Amino acid sequence: MAAAAAAASRVLVMHLLFVLLVAVASLGGGETETRRRRGGRCFTRLFSFGDSITDNGNWLRYARSPGAVARPPYGETFFRRPNGRFCDGRIIIDHIAEALGIPFLTPYLAGNASEDYAHGANFAVGGATALGHEYFRSKGLDTHFTPYSLQWQMNWLKKVLPMLSSQQGMSDLMASSLFLVGEIGGNDYNQALFQGRSVDEVKTYIPDVVAGIRASVAELIGLGAKTVVVPGNFPVGCNPGYLTKFQTSDAAQYDALGCLRWPNELTELHNRALRAELAELGRRHRGVAVVYADYYAAAMELTADPRKHGFGGEPLVSCCGGGGPYNANLTAHCGAKTATTCRNPYKAVSWDGFHFTDHAYKVIADGLLRGPYAAPPILASCRRRP
């Protein structure tokens, strides 16, 4: 009897272990399936356009003298070397790619064959504008900056697409890809402001800049894109570079956070006009997700409450720079021999006075992926895909 009972007990235990293993495997499979749906099978490719906020190496390959971005300490905290990103580590597009299970994108100018763009491509170039050089020449402005405007980048996309698919498969390729258009447009205003034009004049550029962005988004939709994320511009009045360039003794020019009011008001005008145009495109194309990404609100949160996300208490001070109240000396940029770098970039919001740190970009990217700074969030768009 005792032997039979022991045998029965062993059978029961083995049965329970089998059930437990099946349950664990099932849970693991569910987690894997969730990652699969949110990862590479959500969007199979990622294409991005923009300026130095999004550039991951095109400027480095285009410019004869790329400047500080080609020298340490750029890239130090993640890649351990300069790599063309205007950052200490990863940028927003990198964090989005990681969340989607897509490898870091190849800069367009670094690729040669379809294999280089198997997961998408990054067309952004440091210094890029939404409008072409001819626009700025018509305003009497110097055009000694990158010619690779948004429309030029769109032309690059149209060279890549036939490398990835036949005409018959193009519809599926476009529908299964995520397109990030920007941010773009900030340099259209920067070029004029930094050449001494008044903010009142620059405000008159807004309809043209926004129309240029709208035209590219509409072109993407015409090519078959089903998910297009379009960020607005950042609050540059909180940018250490702007705070240094346009520093004034007039206290009324600053808000309660210490940011310059007029550049932020200019950005808000741009963003409102952009949102209105994107909303109209969304109404015209009901089957397409045209998503506005609120970079402005995301960056303002980092400025207003930096400690919420683990930053230090000086969000208006650049981590890497040449000194001054904002550590953004415009004659001794980050990477110069006389520039210094903070001990812990993770605690800094601004990297070099004009661009954010890896940590800040991660927080902003999370706001796009999970909300509240994109509606719908990118990952929510994934969950709705078949």
Solvent accessible surface area in square Angstrom, and as a share of the most:
residue,aa,sasa,rsa
1,M,205,0.92
2,A,85,0.66
3,A,80,0.62
4,A,67,0.52
5,A,64,0.50
6,A,45,0.35
7,A,39,0.30
8,A,62,0.48
9,S,58,0.38
10,R,148,0.54
11,V,102,0.58
12,L,103,0.51
13,V,76,0.44
14,M,135,0.60
15,H,104,0.46
16,L,104,0.52
17,L,94,0.47
18,F,132,0.55
19,V,73,0.42
20,L,104,0.52
21,L,121,0.60
22,V,78,0.45
23,A,46,0.35
24,V,86,0.49
25,A,68,0.53
26,S,73,0.47
27,L,136,0.67
28,G,34,0.33
29,G,40,0.38
30,G,38,0.37
31,E,101,0.45
32,T,71,0.41
33,E,66,0.29
34,T,42,0.24
35,R,138,0.50
36,R,94,0.34
37,R,98,0.36
38,R,87,0.32
39,G,8,0.08
40,G,33,0.31
41,R,163,0.59
42,C,3,0.02
43,F,0,0.00
44,T,55,0.32
45,R,50,0.18
46,L,0,0.00
47,F,0,0.00
48,S,0,0.00
49,F,0,0.00
50,G,0,0.00
51,D,5,0.03
52,S,15,0.10
53,I,14,0.07
54,T,5,0.03
55,D,0,0.00
56,N,4,0.02
57,G,0,0.00
58,N,0,0.00
59,W,59,0.21
60,L,49,0.24
61,R,121,0.44
62,Y,71,0.27
63,A,15,0.12
64,R,244,0.89
65,S,94,0.61
66,P,32,0.20
67,G,33,0.32
68,A,21,0.16
69,V,4,0.02
70,A,41,0.32
71,R,107,0.39
72,P,95,0.60
73,P,21,0.13
74,Y,12,0.04
75,G,0,0.00
76,E,58,0.26
77,T,48,0.28
78,F,81,0.34
79,F,40,0.17
80,R,187,0.68
81,R,142,0.52
82,P,33,0.21
83,N,14,0.07
84,G,0,0.00
85,R,16,0.06
86,F,28,0.11
87,C,0,0.00
88,D,3,0.02
89,G,0,0.00
90,R,50,0.18
91,I,0,0.00
92,I,4,0.02
93,I,3,0.01
94,D,2,0.01
95,H,4,0.02
96,I,1,0.00
97,A,1,0.01
98,E,78,0.35
99,A,31,0.24
100,L,0,0.00
101,G,52,0.50
102,I,7,0.03
103,P,67,0.42
104,F,70,0.29
105,L,10,0.05
106,T,35,0.20
107,P,15,0.10
108,Y,33,0.13
109,L,59,0.29
110,A,39,0.30
111,G,13,0.12
112,N,138,0.71
113,A,41,0.32
114,S,40,0.26
115,E,131,0.59
116,D,52,0.27
117,Y,5,0.02
118,A,42,0.33
119,H,85,0.38
120,G,2,0.02
121,A,0,0.00
122,N,0,0.00
123,F,0,0.00
124,A,0,0.00
125,V,0,0.00
126,G,3,0.03
127,G,24,0.23
128,A,0,0.00
129,T,1,0.01
130,A,6,0.04
131,L,25,0.12
132,G,17,0.16
133,H,31,0.14
134,E,114,0.51
135,Y,36,0.14
136,F,0,0.00
137,R,140,0.51
138,S,87,0.56
139,K,68,0.29
140,G,60,0.58
141,L,10,0.05
142,D,70,0.36
143,T,25,0.14
144,H,173,0.77
145,F,26,0.11
146,T,3,0.01
147,P,40,0.25
148,Y,36,0.14
149,S,8,0.05
150,L,1,0.00
151,Q,81,0.36
152,W,110,0.39
153,Q,0,0.00
154,M,0,0.00
155,N,63,0.32
156,W,12,0.04
157,L,0,0.00
158,K,77,0.32
159,K,125,0.53
160,V,0,0.00
161,L,7,0.03
162,P,86,0.54
163,M,74,0.33
164,L,30,0.15
165,S,24,0.16
166,S,69,0.44
167,Q,146,0.65
168,Q,160,0.71
169,G,25,0.24
170,M,23,0.10
171,S,77,0.50
172,D,106,0.55
173,L,9,0.05
174,M,0,0.00
175,A,28,0.22
176,S,21,0.14
177,S,0,0.00
178,L,1,0.01
179,F,0,0.00
180,L,3,0.01
181,V,0,0.00
182,G,0,0.00
183,E,8,0.04
184,I,2,0.01
185,G,0,0.00
186,G,13,0.12
187,N,22,0.11
188,D,0,0.00
189,Y,9,0.04
190,N,39,0.20
191,Q,37,0.16
192,A,0,0.00
193,L,7,0.04
194,F,71,0.30
195,Q,69,0.31
196,G,67,0.64
197,R,67,0.24
198,S,63,0.41
199,V,36,0.21
200,D,98,0.51
201,E,53,0.24
202,V,0,0.00
203,K,69,0.29
204,T,88,0.51
205,Y,1,0.00
206,I,11,0.06
207,P,89,0.56
208,D,60,0.31
209,V,0,0.00
210,V,4,0.02
211,A,55,0.43
212,G,17,0.16
213,I,2,0.01
214,R,58,0.21
215,A,56,0.44
216,S,2,0.01
217,V,0,0.00
218,A,31,0.24
219,E,49,0.22
220,L,0,0.00
221,I,17,0.08
222,G,69,0.67
223,L,60,0.30
224,G,21,0.21
225,A,0,0.00
226,K,88,0.37
227,T,9,0.06
228,V,0,0.00
229,V,1,0.00
230,V,0,0.00
231,P,2,0.01
232,G,0,0.00
233,N,6,0.03
234,F,14,0.06
235,P,6,0.04
236,V,30,0.17
237,G,0,0.00
238,C,12,0.07
239,N,24,0.13
240,P,5,0.03
241,G,0,0.00
242,Y,3,0.01
243,L,0,0.00
244,T,38,0.22
245,K,86,0.36
246,F,45,0.19
247,Q,101,0.45
248,T,51,0.29
249,S,119,0.77
250,D,65,0.34
251,A,83,0.64
252,A,73,0.57
253,Q,64,0.29
254,Y,40,0.15
255,D,35,0.18
256,A,111,0.86
257,L,69,0.34
258,G,25,0.24
259,C,0,0.00
260,L,0,0.00
261,R,110,0.40
262,W,52,0.18
263,P,0,0.00
264,N,9,0.04
265,E,88,0.40
266,L,4,0.02
267,T,7,0.04
268,E,64,0.28
269,L,63,0.32
270,H,0,0.00
271,N,9,0.05
272,R,143,0.52
273,A,34,0.26
274,L,1,0.01
275,R,121,0.44
276,A,61,0.47
277,E,58,0.26
278,L,4,0.02
279,A,48,0.37
280,E,54,0.24
281,L,2,0.01
282,G,20,0.20
283,R,127,0.46
284,R,158,0.58
285,H,66,0.29
286,R,193,0.70
287,G,65,0.62
288,V,18,0.10
289,A,31,0.24
290,V,25,0.15
291,V,3,0.02
292,Y,25,0.10
293,A,0,0.00
294,D,30,0.16
295,Y,2,0.01
296,Y,32,0.12
297,A,35,0.27
298,A,4,0.03
299,A,2,0.02
300,M,40,0.18
301,E,38,0.17
302,L,0,0.00
303,T,13,0.08
304,A,60,0.46
305,D,67,0.35
306,P,15,0.09
307,R,168,0.61
308,K,129,0.55
309,H,55,0.25
310,G,28,0.27
311,F,4,0.02
312,G,19,0.18
313,G,43,0.41
314,E,121,0.54
315,P,20,0.13
316,L,23,0.11
317,V,44,0.25
318,S,3,0.02
319,C,4,0.02
320,C,1,0.01
321,G,2,0.02
322,G,20,0.19
323,G,29,0.28
324,G,58,0.56
325,P,92,0.58
326,Y,34,0.13
327,N,21,0.11
328,A,6,0.04
329,N,54,0.28
330,L,53,0.26
331,T,128,0.74
332,A,13,0.10
333,H,93,0.41
334,C,1,0.01
335,G,14,0.13
336,A,35,0.27
337,K,211,0.89
338,T,106,0.62
339,A,20,0.16
340,T,88,0.51
341,T,53,0.31
342,C,47,0.28
343,R,245,0.89
344,N,73,0.37
345,P,12,0.08
346,Y,121,0.46
347,K,101,0.43
348,A,12,0.10
349,V,5,0.03
350,S,6,0.04
351,W,0,0.00
352,D,14,0.07
353,G,0,0.00
354,F,64,0.27
355,H,22,0.10
356,F,30,0.12
357,T,1,0.00
358,D,13,0.07
359,H,17,0.08
360,A,0,0.00
361,Y,1,0.00
362,K,82,0.35
363,V,28,0.16
364,I,0,0.00
365,A,0,0.00
366,D,40,0.21
367,G,5,0.05
368,L,0,0.00
369,L,2,0.01
370,R,138,0.50
371,G,21,0.20
372,P,106,0.67
373,Y,37,0.14
374,A,4,0.03
375,A,85,0.66
376,P,40,0.25
377,P,30,0.19
378,I,3,0.01
379,L,6,0.03
380,A,17,0.13
381,S,10,0.06
382,C,4,0.03
383,R,120,0.44
384,R,158,0.58
385,R,70,0.25
386,P,176,1.11
